[in-house]
Amino acid sequence: MKIRKNFFNGKEQKVYIYENKKEEYIVVALPECNWSISFSYDEDLVEEKMQKTLLKVMDKDSAIEVSKKIEQWTREM
């Protein structure tokens, strides 16, 4: 599991990223927002899926920014 730091509303929040290489999926969680998502390696439109679910816990601009960061972090793994 990797832990990344993100700044949201002037506060630092931890982003937890778990990768299961054997079963080829990733789980991402932001406990401070009560938000999590899982997706497979070959899944399409992951960033859009994240944005859609993040909109339930934050504003649109923040959801776009956070989803882009998460997308980048998960591609690096």
PDB file of N, CA, C and O in Angstrom:
ATOM      1  N   MET A   1       0.854  -1.171   0.000  1.00  0.00           N
ATOM      2  CA  MET A   1       0.000   0.000   0.000  1.00  0.00           C
ATOM      3  C   MET A   1       0.896   1.228   0.000  1.00  0.00           C
ATOM      4  O   MET A   1       1.915   1.283   0.688  1.00  0.00           O
ATOM      5  N   LYS A   2       0.484   2.209  -0.791  1.00  0.00           N
ATOM      6  CA  LYS A   2       1.195   3.478  -0.833  1.00  0.00           C
ATOM      7  C   LYS A   2       0.284   4.546  -0.238  1.00  0.00           C
ATOM      8  O   LYS A   2      -0.938   4.501  -0.378  1.00  0.00           O
ATOM      9  N   ILE A   3       0.912   5.499   0.426  1.00  0.00           N
ATOM     10  CA  ILE A   3       0.175   6.611   1.012  1.00  0.00           C
ATOM     11  C   ILE A   3       0.726   7.895   0.411  1.00  0.00           C
ATOM     12  O   ILE A   3       1.924   8.167   0.488  1.00  0.00           O
ATOM     13  N   ARG A   4      -0.150   8.669  -0.182  1.00  0.00           N
ATOM     14  CA  ARG A   4       0.219   9.947  -0.779  1.00  0.00           C
ATOM     15  C   ARG A   4      -0.480  11.054   0.001  1.00  0.00           C
ATOM     16  O   ARG A   4      -1.515  10.837   0.631  1.00  0.00           O
ATOM     17  N   LYS A   5       0.106  12.239  -0.055  1.00  0.00           N
ATOM     18  CA  LYS A   5      -0.498  13.385   0.625  1.00  0.00           C
ATOM     19  C   LYS A   5      -1.127  14.315  -0.401  1.00  0.00           C
ATOM     20  O   LYS A   5      -0.543  14.606  -1.445  1.00  0.00           O
ATOM     21  N   ASN A   6      -2.316  14.767  -0.083  1.00  0.00           N
ATOM     22  CA  ASN A   6      -3.049  15.691  -0.921  1.00  0.00           C
ATOM     23  C   ASN A   6      -3.523  16.837  -0.032  1.00  0.00           C
ATOM     24  O   ASN A   6      -3.822  16.633   1.144  1.00  0.00           O
ATOM     25  N   PHE A   7      -3.590  18.038  -0.596  1.00  0.00           N
ATOM     26  CA  PHE A   7      -4.076  19.182   0.159  1.00  0.00           C
ATOM     27  C   PHE A   7      -5.438  19.573  -0.365  1.00  0.00           C
ATOM     28  O   PHE A   7      -5.604  19.844  -1.555  1.00  0.00           O
ATOM     29  N   PHE A   8      -6.417  19.601   0.531  1.00  0.00           N
ATOM     30  CA  PHE A   8      -7.803  19.875   0.178  1.00  0.00           C
ATOM     31  C   PHE A   8      -8.385  20.809   1.222  1.00  0.00           C
ATOM     32  O   PHE A   8      -8.331  20.519   2.418  1.00  0.00           O
ATOM     33  N   ASN A   9      -8.941  21.930   0.777  1.00  0.00           N
ATOM     34  CA  ASN A   9      -9.504  22.950   1.679  1.00  0.00           C
ATOM     35  C   ASN A   9      -8.490  23.407   2.726  1.00  0.00           C
ATOM     36  O   ASN A   9      -8.846  23.636   3.882  1.00  0.00           O
ATOM     37  N   GLY A  10      -7.229  23.538   2.319  1.00  0.00           N
ATOM     38  CA  GLY A  10      -6.188  24.010   3.218  1.00  0.00           C
ATOM     39  C   GLY A  10      -5.710  22.991   4.227  1.00  0.00           C
ATOM     40  O   GLY A  10      -4.906  23.314   5.102  1.00  0.00           O
ATOM     41  N   LYS A  11      -6.188  21.771   4.121  1.00  0.00           N
ATOM     42  CA  LYS A  11      -5.780  20.711   5.045  1.00  0.00           C
ATOM     43  C   LYS A  11      -5.089  19.598   4.279  1.00  0.00           C
ATOM     44  O   LYS A  11      -5.396  19.330   3.118  1.00  0.00           O
ATOM     45  N   GLU A  12      -4.157  18.963   4.951  1.00  0.00           N
ATOM     46  CA  GLU A  12      -3.482  17.806   4.360  1.00  0.00           C
ATOM     47  C   GLU A  12      -4.333  16.571   4.601  1.00  0.00           C
ATOM     48  O   GLU A  12      -4.791  16.331   5.718  1.00  0.00           O
ATOM     49  N   GLN A  13      -4.540  15.794   3.556  1.00  0.00           N
ATOM     50  CA  GLN A  13      -5.262  14.545   3.714  1.00  0.00           C
ATOM     51  C   GLN A  13      -4.444  13.424   3.084  1.00  0.00           C
ATOM     52  O   GLN A  13      -3.706  13.641   2.122  1.00  0.00           O
ATOM     53  N   LYS A  14      -4.581  12.258   3.623  1.00  0.00           N
ATOM     54  CA  LYS A  14      -3.848  11.103   3.110  1.00  0.00           C
ATOM     55  C   LYS A  14      -4.707  10.351   2.108  1.00  0.00           C
ATOM     56  O   LYS A  14      -5.907  10.157   2.304  1.00  0.00           O
ATOM     57  N   VAL A  15      -4.057   9.933   1.028  1.00  0.00           N
ATOM     58  CA  VAL A  15      -4.700   9.137  -0.005  1.00  0.00           C
ATOM     59  C   VAL A  15      -4.031   7.764   0.045  1.00  0.00           C
ATOM     60  O   VAL A  15      -2.823   7.646  -0.161  1.00  0.00           O
ATOM     61  N   TYR A  16      -4.819   6.737   0.318  1.00  0.00           N
ATOM     62  CA  TYR A  16      -4.305   5.377   0.421  1.00  0.00           C
ATOM     63  C   TYR A  16      -4.542   4.653  -0.899  1.00  0.00           C
ATOM     64  O   TYR A  16      -5.660   4.625  -1.413  1.00  0.00           O
ATOM     65  N   ILE A  17      -3.472   4.065  -1.445  1.00  0.00           N
ATOM     66  CA  ILE A  17      -3.563   3.371  -2.727  1.00  0.00           C
ATOM     67  C   ILE A  17      -3.044   1.941  -2.537  1.00  0.00           C
ATOM     68  O   ILE A  17      -1.882   1.724  -2.192  1.00  0.00           O
ATOM     69  N   TYR A  18      -3.922   0.990  -2.768  1.00  0.00           N
ATOM     70  CA  TYR A  18      -3.566  -0.428  -2.664  1.00  0.00           C
ATOM     71  C   TYR A  18      -3.627  -1.053  -4.052  1.00  0.00           C
ATOM     72  O   TYR A  18      -4.616  -0.903  -4.769  1.00  0.00           O
ATOM     73  N   GLU A  19      -2.568  -1.749  -4.418  1.00  0.00           N
ATOM     74  CA  GLU A  19      -2.528  -2.428  -5.708  1.00  0.00           C
ATOM     75  C   GLU A  19      -2.416  -3.935  -5.494  1.00  0.00           C
ATOM     76  O   GLU A  19      -1.521  -4.409  -4.795  1.00  0.00           O
ATOM     77  N   ASN A  20      -3.332  -4.675  -6.102  1.00  0.00           N
ATOM     78  CA  ASN A  20      -3.275  -6.129  -6.082  1.00  0.00           C
ATOM     79  C   ASN A  20      -2.815  -6.580  -7.473  1.00  0.00           C
ATOM     80  O   ASN A  20      -3.609  -6.664  -8.410  1.00  0.00           O
ATOM     81  N   LYS A  21      -1.528  -6.863  -7.581  1.00  0.00           N
ATOM     82  CA  LYS A  21      -0.959  -7.215  -8.887  1.00  0.00           C
ATOM     83  C   LYS A  21      -1.449  -8.562  -9.386  1.00  0.00           C
ATOM     84  O   LYS A  21      -1.632  -8.756 -10.588  1.00  0.00           O
ATOM     85  N   LYS A  22      -1.661  -9.489  -8.471  1.00  0.00           N
ATOM     86  CA  LYS A  22      -2.101 -10.832  -8.868  1.00  0.00           C
ATOM     87  C   LYS A  22      -3.488 -10.791  -9.514  1.00  0.00           C
ATOM     88  O   LYS A  22      -3.713 -11.424 -10.545  1.00  0.00           O
ATOM     89  N   GLU A  23      -4.408 -10.053  -8.911  1.00  0.00           N
ATOM     90  CA  GLU A  23      -5.771  -9.991  -9.431  1.00  0.00           C
ATOM     91  C   GLU A  23      -6.013  -8.748 -10.292  1.00  0.00           C
ATOM     92  O   GLU A  23      -7.118  -8.536 -10.792  1.00  0.00           O
ATOM     93  N   GLU A  24      -4.978  -7.935 -10.458  1.00  0.00           N
ATOM     94  CA  GLU A  24      -4.972  -6.783 -11.365  1.00  0.00           C
ATOM     95  C   GLU A  24      -6.062  -5.750 -11.069  1.00  0.00           C
ATOM     96  O   GLU A  24      -6.868  -5.414 -11.937  1.00  0.00           O
ATOM     97  N   TYR A  25      -6.072  -5.259  -9.842  1.00  0.00           N
ATOM     98  CA  TYR A  25      -6.975  -4.165  -9.506  1.00  0.00           C
ATOM     99  C   TYR A  25      -6.319  -3.228  -8.499  1.00  0.00           C
ATOM    100  O   TYR A  25      -5.332  -3.578  -7.852  1.00  0.00           O
ATOM    101  N   ILE A  26      -6.886  -2.035  -8.381  1.00  0.00           N
ATOM    102  CA  ILE A  26      -6.385  -1.000  -7.482  1.00  0.00           C
ATOM    103  C   ILE A  26      -7.554  -0.485  -6.647  1.00  0.00           C
ATOM    104  O   ILE A  26      -8.667  -0.330  -7.149  1.00  0.00           O
ATOM    105  N   VAL A  27      -7.289  -0.220  -5.368  1.00  0.00           N
ATOM    106  CA  VAL A  27      -8.273   0.388  -4.471  1.00  0.00           C
ATOM    107  C   VAL A  27      -7.672   1.690  -3.958  1.00  0.00           C
ATOM    108  O   VAL A  27      -6.527   1.720  -3.506  1.00  0.00           O
ATOM    109  N   VAL A  28      -8.448   2.761  -4.031  1.00  0.00           N
ATOM    110  CA  VAL A  28      -8.012   4.071  -3.559  1.00  0.00           C
ATOM    111  C   VAL A  28      -9.008   4.542  -2.503  1.00  0.00           C
ATOM    112  O   VAL A  28     -10.218   4.392  -2.667  1.00  0.00           O
ATOM    113  N   ALA A  29      -8.482   5.114  -1.417  1.00  0.00           N
ATOM    114  CA  ALA A  29      -9.369   5.592  -0.347  1.00  0.00           C
ATOM    115  C   ALA A  29      -8.906   6.937   0.186  1.00  0.00           C
ATOM    116  O   ALA A  29      -7.708   7.187   0.324  1.00  0.00           O
ATOM    117  N   LEU A  30      -9.865   7.793   0.482  1.00  0.00           N
ATOM    118  CA  LEU A  30      -9.648   9.067   1.172  1.00  0.00           C
ATOM    119  C   LEU A  30     -10.511   9.029   2.427  1.00  0.00           C
ATOM    120  O   LEU A  30     -11.664   9.458   2.389  1.00  0.00           O
ATOM    121  N   PRO A  31      -9.982   8.531   3.525  1.00  0.00           N
ATOM    122  CA  PRO A  31     -10.788   8.375   4.736  1.00  0.00           C
ATOM    123  C   PRO A  31     -11.409   9.673   5.251  1.00  0.00           C
ATOM    124  O   PRO A  31     -12.518   9.644   5.784  1.00  0.00           O
ATOM    125  N   GLU A  32     -10.724  10.812   5.106  1.00  0.00           N
ATOM    126  CA  GLU A  32     -11.251  12.079   5.595  1.00  0.00           C
ATOM    127  C   GLU A  32     -12.548  12.470   4.886  1.00  0.00           C
ATOM    128  O   GLU A  32     -13.368  13.204   5.438  1.00  0.00           O
ATOM    129  N   CYS A  33     -12.724  11.976   3.662  1.00  0.00           N
ATOM    130  CA  CYS A  33     -13.932  12.282   2.880  1.00  0.00           C
ATOM    131  C   CYS A  33     -14.931  11.129   2.871  1.00  0.00           C
ATOM    132  O   CYS A  33     -15.984  11.228   2.241  1.00  0.00           O
ATOM    133  N   ASN A  34     -14.613  10.050   3.555  1.00  0.00           N
ATOM    134  CA  ASN A  34     -15.438   8.837   3.506  1.00  0.00           C
ATOM    135  C   ASN A  34     -15.664   8.393   2.062  1.00  0.00           C
ATOM    136  O   ASN A  34     -16.795   8.131   1.653  1.00  0.00           O
ATOM    137  N   TRP A  35     -14.565   8.313   1.290  1.00  0.00           N
ATOM    138  CA  TRP A  35     -14.643   7.989  -0.130  1.00  0.00           C
ATOM    139  C   TRP A  35     -13.635   6.904  -0.465  1.00  0.00           C
ATOM    140  O   TRP A  35     -12.512   6.899   0.040  1.00  0.00           O
ATOM    141  N   SER A  36     -14.055   5.986  -1.325  1.00  0.00           N
ATOM    142  CA  SER A  36     -13.134   4.972  -1.844  1.00  0.00           C
ATOM    143  C   SER A  36     -13.645   4.501  -3.196  1.00  0.00           C
ATOM    144  O   SER A  36     -14.812   4.687  -3.542  1.00  0.00           O
ATOM    145  N   ILE A  37     -12.744   3.890  -3.947  1.00  0.00           N
ATOM    146  CA  ILE A  37     -13.086   3.378  -5.269  1.00  0.00           C
ATOM    147  C   ILE A  37     -12.137   2.235  -5.598  1.00  0.00           C
ATOM    148  O   ILE A  37     -10.998   2.207  -5.131  1.00  0.00           O
ATOM    149  N   SER A  38     -12.607   1.306  -6.392  1.00  0.00           N
ATOM    150  CA  SER A  38     -11.738   0.243  -6.889  1.00  0.00           C
ATOM    151  C   SER A  38     -11.952   0.134  -8.388  1.00  0.00           C
ATOM    152  O   SER A  38     -13.043   0.390  -8.898  1.00  0.00           O
ATOM    153  N   PHE A  39     -10.889  -0.251  -9.082  1.00  0.00           N
ATOM    154  CA  PHE A  39     -10.981  -0.419 -10.524  1.00  0.00           C
ATOM    155  C   PHE A  39      -9.913  -1.394 -10.988  1.00  0.00           C
ATOM    156  O   PHE A  39      -8.866  -1.537 -10.356  1.00  0.00           O
ATOM    157  N   SER A  40     -10.190  -2.059 -12.096  1.00  0.00           N
ATOM    158  CA  SER A  40      -9.250  -3.035 -12.641  1.00  0.00           C
ATOM    159  C   SER A  40      -8.272  -2.338 -13.578  1.00  0.00           C
ATOM    160  O   SER A  40      -8.511  -1.214 -14.019  1.00  0.00           O
ATOM    161  N   TYR A  41      -7.177  -3.015 -13.873  1.00  0.00           N
ATOM    162  CA  TYR A  41      -6.143  -2.460 -14.746  1.00  0.00           C
ATOM    163  C   TYR A  41      -6.693  -2.087 -16.119  1.00  0.00           C
ATOM    164  O   TYR A  41      -6.310  -1.064 -16.686  1.00  0.00           O
ATOM    165  N   ASP A  42      -7.577  -2.902 -16.646  1.00  0.00           N
ATOM    166  CA  ASP A  42      -8.048  -2.698 -18.016  1.00  0.00           C
ATOM    167  C   ASP A  42      -9.352  -1.897 -18.100  1.00  0.00           C
ATOM    168  O   ASP A  42      -9.950  -1.803 -19.172  1.00  0.00           O
ATOM    169  N   GLU A  43      -9.786  -1.331 -16.998  1.00  0.00           N
ATOM    170  CA  GLU A  43     -11.036  -0.578 -16.981  1.00  0.00           C
ATOM    171  C   GLU A  43     -10.880   0.763 -17.715  1.00  0.00           C
ATOM    172  O   GLU A  43      -9.862   1.439 -17.575  1.00  0.00           O
ATOM    173  N   ASP A  44     -11.882   1.128 -18.481  1.00  0.00           N
ATOM    174  CA  ASP A  44     -11.881   2.385 -19.226  1.00  0.00           C
ATOM    175  C   ASP A  44     -12.503   3.509 -18.401  1.00  0.00           C
ATOM    176  O   ASP A  44     -13.299   3.264 -17.495  1.00  0.00           O
ATOM    177  N   LEU A  45     -12.130   4.729 -18.727  1.00  0.00           N
ATOM    178  CA  LEU A  45     -12.718   5.937 -18.152  1.00  0.00           C
ATOM    179  C   LEU A  45     -12.621   5.994 -16.624  1.00  0.00           C
ATOM    180  O   LEU A  45     -13.570   6.393 -15.949  1.00  0.00           O
ATOM    181  N   VAL A  46     -11.486   5.599 -16.096  1.00  0.00           N
ATOM    182  CA  VAL A  46     -11.307   5.570 -14.640  1.00  0.00           C
ATOM    183  C   VAL A  46     -11.361   6.977 -14.055  1.00  0.00           C
ATOM    184  O   VAL A  46     -11.999   7.196 -13.025  1.00  0.00           O
ATOM    185  N   GLU A  47     -10.699   7.930 -14.703  1.00  0.00           N
ATOM    186  CA  GLU A  47     -10.693   9.290 -14.167  1.00  0.00           C
ATOM    187  C   GLU A  47     -12.104   9.876 -14.117  1.00  0.00           C
ATOM    188  O   GLU A  47     -12.462  10.547 -13.149  1.00  0.00           O
ATOM    189  N   GLU A  48     -12.899   9.628 -15.143  1.00  0.00           N
ATOM    190  CA  GLU A  48     -14.276  10.121 -15.161  1.00  0.00           C
ATOM    191  C   GLU A  48     -15.121   9.457 -14.077  1.00  0.00           C
ATOM    192  O   GLU A  48     -15.961  10.102 -13.450  1.00  0.00           O
ATOM    193  N   LYS A  49     -14.894   8.171 -13.866  1.00  0.00           N
ATOM    194  CA  LYS A  49     -15.608   7.440 -12.816  1.00  0.00           C
ATOM    195  C   LYS A  49     -15.264   8.021 -11.439  1.00  0.00           C
ATOM    196  O   LYS A  49     -16.137   8.183 -10.587  1.00  0.00           O
ATOM    197  N   MET A  50     -13.972   8.331 -11.238  1.00  0.00           N
ATOM    198  CA  MET A  50     -13.561   8.928  -9.971  1.00  0.00           C
ATOM    199  C   MET A  50     -14.199  10.294  -9.776  1.00  0.00           C
ATOM    200  O   MET A  50     -14.690  10.600  -8.689  1.00  0.00           O
ATOM    201  N   GLN A  51     -14.197  11.122 -10.825  1.00  0.00           N
ATOM    202  CA  GLN A  51     -14.797  12.451 -10.729  1.00  0.00           C
ATOM    203  C   GLN A  51     -16.266  12.362 -10.334  1.00  0.00           C
ATOM    204  O   GLN A  51     -16.736  13.096  -9.465  1.00  0.00           O
ATOM    205  N   LYS A  52     -16.980  11.455 -10.984  1.00  0.00           N
ATOM    206  CA  LYS A  52     -18.413  11.301 -10.716  1.00  0.00           C
ATOM    207  C   LYS A  52     -18.676  10.949  -9.253  1.00  0.00           C
ATOM    208  O   LYS A  52     -19.584  11.503  -8.635  1.00  0.00           O
ATOM    209  N   THR A  53     -17.892  10.039  -8.702  1.00  0.00           N
ATOM    210  CA  THR A  53     -18.115   9.638  -7.308  1.00  0.00           C
ATOM    211  C   THR A  53     -17.577  10.675  -6.325  1.00  0.00           C
ATOM    212  O   THR A  53     -18.134  10.847  -5.241  1.00  0.00           O
ATOM    213  N   LEU A  54     -16.495  11.367  -6.696  1.00  0.00           N
ATOM    214  CA  LEU A  54     -15.954  12.405  -5.823  1.00  0.00           C
ATOM    215  C   LEU A  54     -16.896  13.598  -5.697  1.00  0.00           C
ATOM    216  O   LEU A  54     -16.885  14.294  -4.681  1.00  0.00           O
ATOM    217  N   LEU A  55     -17.705  13.834  -6.716  1.00  0.00           N
ATOM    218  CA  LEU A  55     -18.661  14.946  -6.665  1.00  0.00           C
ATOM    219  C   LEU A  55     -19.659  14.802  -5.522  1.00  0.00           C
ATOM    220  O   LEU A  55     -20.283  15.781  -5.114  1.00  0.00           O
ATOM    221  N   LYS A  56     -19.807  13.603  -5.013  1.00  0.00           N
ATOM    222  CA  LYS A  56     -20.724  13.376  -3.897  1.00  0.00           C
ATOM    223  C   LYS A  56     -20.151  13.887  -2.577  1.00  0.00           C
ATOM    224  O   LYS A  56     -20.893  14.118  -1.622  1.00  0.00           O
ATOM    225  N   VAL A  57     -18.809  14.065  -2.526  1.00  0.00           N
ATOM    226  CA  VAL A  57     -18.168  14.464  -1.265  1.00  0.00           C
ATOM    227  C   VAL A  57     -17.390  15.767  -1.355  1.00  0.00           C
ATOM    228  O   VAL A  57     -16.874  16.237  -0.342  1.00  0.00           O
ATOM    229  N   MET A  58     -17.290  16.376  -2.557  1.00  0.00           N
ATOM    230  CA  MET A  58     -16.571  17.641  -2.706  1.00  0.00           C
ATOM    231  C   MET A  58     -17.076  18.393  -3.936  1.00  0.00           C
ATOM    232  O   MET A  58     -17.858  17.860  -4.723  1.00  0.00           O
ATOM    233  N   ASP A  59     -16.624  19.632  -4.091  1.00  0.00           N
ATOM    234  CA  ASP A  59     -17.073  20.444  -5.223  1.00  0.00           C
ATOM    235  C   ASP A  59     -16.410  19.976  -6.526  1.00  0.00           C
ATOM    236  O   ASP A  59     -15.467  19.185  -6.507  1.00  0.00           O
ATOM    237  N   LYS A  60     -16.918  20.476  -7.645  1.00  0.00           N
ATOM    238  CA  LYS A  60     -16.501  20.010  -8.971  1.00  0.00           C
ATOM    239  C   LYS A  60     -15.019  20.251  -9.239  1.00  0.00           C
ATOM    240  O   LYS A  60     -14.328  19.344  -9.702  1.00  0.00           O
ATOM    241  N   ASP A  61     -14.517  21.452  -8.958  1.00  0.00           N
ATOM    242  CA  ASP A  61     -13.109  21.752  -9.221  1.00  0.00           C
ATOM    243  C   ASP A  61     -12.182  20.853  -8.406  1.00  0.00           C
ATOM    244  O   ASP A  61     -11.181  20.356  -8.922  1.00  0.00           O
ATOM    245  N   SER A  62     -12.513  20.649  -7.157  1.00  0.00           N
ATOM    246  CA  SER A  62     -11.704  19.767  -6.303  1.00  0.00           C
ATOM    247  C   SER A  62     -11.758  18.327  -6.797  1.00  0.00           C
ATOM    248  O   SER A  62     -10.739  17.635  -6.810  1.00  0.00           O
ATOM    249  N   ALA A  63     -12.941  17.871  -7.202  1.00  0.00           N
ATOM    250  CA  ALA A  63     -13.086  16.505  -7.702  1.00  0.00           C
ATOM    251  C   ALA A  63     -12.226  16.283  -8.939  1.00  0.00           C
ATOM    252  O   ALA A  63     -11.601  15.231  -9.076  1.00  0.00           O
ATOM    253  N   ILE A  64     -12.190  17.257  -9.835  1.00  0.00           N
ATOM    254  CA  ILE A  64     -11.365  17.139 -11.039  1.00  0.00           C
ATOM    255  C   ILE A  64      -9.889  17.093 -10.669  1.00  0.00           C
ATOM    256  O   ILE A  64      -9.141  16.262 -11.184  1.00  0.00           O
ATOM    257  N   GLU A  65      -9.472  17.978  -9.785  1.00  0.00           N
ATOM    258  CA  GLU A  65      -8.071  18.044  -9.373  1.00  0.00           C
ATOM    259  C   GLU A  65      -7.624  16.745  -8.682  1.00  0.00           C
ATOM    260  O   GLU A  65      -6.577  16.187  -9.011  1.00  0.00           O
ATOM    261  N   VAL A  66      -8.416  16.282  -7.740  1.00  0.00           N
ATOM    262  CA  VAL A  66      -8.073  15.061  -6.996  1.00  0.00           C
ATOM    263  C   VAL A  66      -8.053  13.844  -7.920  1.00  0.00           C
ATOM    264  O   VAL A  66      -7.151  13.012  -7.822  1.00  0.00           O
ATOM    265  N   SER A  67      -9.020  13.732  -8.800  1.00  0.00           N
ATOM    266  CA  SER A  67      -9.062  12.574  -9.695  1.00  0.00           C
ATOM    267  C   SER A  67      -7.860  12.557 -10.637  1.00  0.00           C
ATOM    268  O   SER A  67      -7.350  11.484 -10.957  1.00  0.00           O
ATOM    269  N   LYS A  68      -7.402  13.713 -11.081  1.00  0.00           N
ATOM    270  CA  LYS A  68      -6.211  13.773 -11.943  1.00  0.00           C
ATOM    271  C   LYS A  68      -4.972  13.325 -11.188  1.00  0.00           C
ATOM    272  O   LYS A  68      -4.142  12.596 -11.730  1.00  0.00           O
ATOM    273  N   LYS A  69      -4.843  13.760  -9.933  1.00  0.00           N
ATOM    274  CA  LYS A  69      -3.701  13.347  -9.120  1.00  0.00           C
ATOM    275  C   LYS A  69      -3.718  11.842  -8.886  1.00  0.00           C
ATOM    276  O   LYS A  69      -2.693  11.174  -9.020  1.00  0.00           O
ATOM    277  N   ILE A  70      -4.876  11.319  -8.538  1.00  0.00           N
ATOM    278  CA  ILE A  70      -4.988   9.879  -8.280  1.00  0.00           C
ATOM    279  C   ILE A  70      -4.670   9.082  -9.540  1.00  0.00           C
ATOM    280  O   ILE A  70      -3.973   8.068  -9.482  1.00  0.00           O
ATOM    281  N   GLU A  71      -5.175   9.538 -10.662  1.00  0.00           N
ATOM    282  CA  GLU A  71      -4.898   8.870 -11.950  1.00  0.00           C
ATOM    283  C   GLU A  71      -3.386   8.823 -12.199  1.00  0.00           C
ATOM    284  O   GLU A  71      -2.852   7.791 -12.607  1.00  0.00           O
ATOM    285  N   GLN A  72      -2.716   9.923 -11.957  1.00  0.00           N
ATOM    286  CA  GLN A  72      -1.262   9.976 -12.156  1.00  0.00           C
ATOM    287  C   GLN A  72      -0.547   9.027 -11.191  1.00  0.00           C
ATOM    288  O   GLN A  72       0.338   8.278 -11.605  1.00  0.00           O
ATOM    289  N   TRP A  73      -0.920   9.053  -9.918  1.00  0.00           N
ATOM    290  CA  TRP A  73      -0.282   8.199  -8.924  1.00  0.00           C
ATOM    291  C   TRP A  73      -0.484   6.711  -9.262  1.00  0.00           C
ATOM    292  O   TRP A  73       0.440   5.912  -9.115  1.00  0.00           O
ATOM    293  N   THR A  74      -1.669   6.352  -9.706  1.00  0.00           N
ATOM    294  CA  THR A  74      -1.922   4.938  -9.977  1.00  0.00           C
ATOM    295  C   THR A  74      -1.213   4.479 -11.261  1.00  0.00           C
ATOM    296  O   THR A  74      -0.857   3.306 -11.377  1.00  0.00           O
ATOM    297  N   ARG A  75      -1.007   5.369 -12.206  1.00  0.00           N
ATOM    298  CA  ARG A  75      -0.239   5.005 -13.413  1.00  0.00           C
ATOM    299  C   ARG A  75       1.231   4.782 -13.096  1.00  0.00           C
ATOM    300  O   ARG A  75       1.902   4.000 -13.769  1.00  0.00           O
ATOM    301  N   GLU A  76       1.737   5.471 -12.067  1.00  0.00           N
ATOM    302  CA  GLU A  76       3.135   5.337 -11.673  1.00  0.00           C
ATOM    303  C   GLU A  76       3.421   3.985 -11.021  1.00  0.00           C
ATOM    304  O   GLU A  76       4.573   3.552 -10.982  1.00  0.00           O
ATOM    305  N   MET A  77       2.408   3.327 -10.519  1.00  0.00           N
ATOM    306  CA  MET A  77       2.598   2.075  -9.787  1.00  0.00           C
ATOM    307  C   MET A  77       2.921   0.962 -10.688  1.00  0.00           C
ATOM    308  O   MET A  77       3.113  -0.165 -10.232  1.00  0.00           O
TER     309      MET A  77
END
